[in-house]
Amino acid sequence: MDRLTALVQDKNNPTVVGLDPRPELLPSQLIEQARQRAARSMAQMGLDPKDLQQTQGEQAQAVWADHLARAYLRFNLAILEGVADLVPAVKPQIAMYEALGPWGIRAYTGTCRAAADRGLYVIGDVKRGDIGSTAEAYAAHLDGLPLPFTPGQTIDGPAHSGGRFPWYEDALTINVYLGSDGVEPFLQAAEHIQGDLFALVRTSNPSGSQIQELGLDTASGGGTIYQRLGDLVESWGQSSIGESGYSRLGAVVGATHPEDGALLRQAMPHTFFLVPGYGAQGGSAADVVPMFDQSCGGAVVNSSRGIIAAWRKDPDYSPRLSVQAALGMVTRDARQAAQAMKDDLNQAIKEAR
Ligand SMILES: O=c1ccn([C@@H]2O[C@H](COP(=O)(O)O)[C@@H](O)[C@H]2O)c(=O)[nH]1
């Protein structure tokens, strides 16, 4: 977590902006423009937009998905314009993009690349995890194509192209339910690119407790499932502790569980925390303070809707504005919201120390 730690210190800001576009979070004029462009493309291809569910439906849906995905990317670029110099990291949530099929994936990789080009640390919220051999394939998110373009090379296992193509992520969220053989390939890939991982340990959603708070008997180590997971994550990261004092294997710990976060902070001294749940899910700055270490480091806090949808609360917004004016408002309001979050977090951390 050395690069992330350095960026947080440089910008004096532990905020991560979640890039989670969905249609209702985009200004309506941007969606309308995408509709018009899609209709034009359909007409050029001889497709009838009214026929979306009928004979040529698949082709027409593909055109629409393409234009909607382009609108997502444009929206994200407007957000990045507002926040790139202010925050250390972004966290695009791949689910929002996967909903648009391959066109959405292109918007996702385009977003990651644009963020990386602006010097931001990119956390791919992909929540992957599987048996070791499949985890190797998922780990290509970090270390590139599973076969480099080297003519004549024999194929006896994944060799990986290295570099950032095609995903441009610095870190991934992973699901460690499958145990250490499902984590090892991710750790190796992270080592290859000097990247990181964040394992789900204590999630922010209310029903995560149905599993994570289950108690264990003393023969299994006692405590709860999330505590045991925390111990395992701390131990799996031991061999990758960097100059920052944190390993490459971080943990996701929800802002909505401050007491649990405090326990985990104690038990996981070398594990960096990614803390979602601030803002839209009800977590406050005071709630996330226990996730930080004594030097006010060791954690970053994500907000997605609270920043990317800030324009929706702007009294100057009107659906009659031009697309350019609306995107200008998205940029300005995202910046203001990110600045307010930075101030809120830094104030709470300062008061608590
Ligand atoms: O425990 C978790 C793990 C991941 N998330 C993700 O973080 C963002 C939160 O979005 P908000 O709009 O700020 O609520 C989203 O991508 C989640 O999938 C989480 O919330 N909790």
Ligand as a Chemical Component Dictionary entry (heavy atoms), coordinates in Angstrom:
data_LIG
# 
_chem_comp.id                   LIG 
_chem_comp.type                 NON-POLYMER 
_chem_comp.pdbx_formal_charge   0 
_chem_comp.three_letter_code    LIG 
# 
loop_
_chem_comp_atom.comp_id 
_chem_comp_atom.atom_id 
_chem_comp_atom.alt_atom_id 
_chem_comp_atom.type_symbol 
_chem_comp_atom.charge 
_chem_comp_atom.model_Cartn_x 
_chem_comp_atom.model_Cartn_y 
_chem_comp_atom.model_Cartn_z 
_chem_comp_atom.pdbx_ordinal 
LIG O1 O1 O 0 -19.018 -3.529 2.123  1  
LIG C1 C1 C 0 -19.078 -2.918 1.056  2  
LIG C2 C2 C 0 -18.291 -3.239 -0.034 3  
LIG C3 C3 C 0 -18.385 -2.477 -1.163 4  
LIG N1 N1 N 0 -19.235 -1.443 -1.253 5  
LIG C4 C4 C 0 -19.258 -0.668 -2.505 6  
LIG O2 O2 O 0 -18.891 0.685  -2.218 7  
LIG C5 C5 C 0 -19.714 1.575  -2.979 8  
LIG C6 C6 C 0 -20.572 2.400  -2.040 9  
LIG O3 O3 O 0 -21.362 3.313  -2.750 10 
LIG P1 P1 P 0 -22.137 4.524  -2.011 11 
LIG O4 O4 O 0 -22.918 5.157  -3.127 12 
LIG O5 O5 O 0 -21.115 5.456  -1.432 13 
LIG O6 O6 O 0 -23.010 3.916  -0.977 14 
LIG C7 C7 C 0 -20.503 0.708  -3.931 15 
LIG O7 O7 O 0 -19.729 0.540  -5.101 16 
LIG C8 C8 C 0 -20.596 -0.612 -3.205 17 
LIG O8 O8 O 0 -20.740 -1.714 -4.071 18 
LIG C9 C9 C 0 -20.022 -1.123 -0.185 19 
LIG O9 O9 O 0 -20.826 -0.178 -0.218 20 
LIG N2 N2 N 0 -19.916 -1.873 0.951  21 
# 
loop_
_chem_comp_bond.comp_id 
_chem_comp_bond.atom_id_1 
_chem_comp_bond.atom_id_2 
_chem_comp_bond.value_order 
_chem_comp_bond.pdbx_ordinal 
LIG O1 C1 DOUB 1  
LIG C1 C2 SING 2  
LIG C1 N2 SING 3  
LIG C2 C3 DOUB 4  
LIG C3 N1 SING 5  
LIG N1 C4 SING 6  
LIG N1 C9 SING 7  
LIG C4 O2 SING 8  
LIG C4 C8 SING 9  
LIG O2 C5 SING 10 
LIG C5 C6 SING 11 
LIG C5 C7 SING 12 
LIG C6 O3 SING 13 
LIG O3 P1 SING 14 
LIG P1 O4 DOUB 15 
LIG P1 O5 SING 16 
LIG P1 O6 SING 17 
LIG C7 O7 SING 18 
LIG C7 C8 SING 19 
LIG C8 O8 SING 20 
LIG C9 O9 DOUB 21 
LIG C9 N2 SING 22 
# 
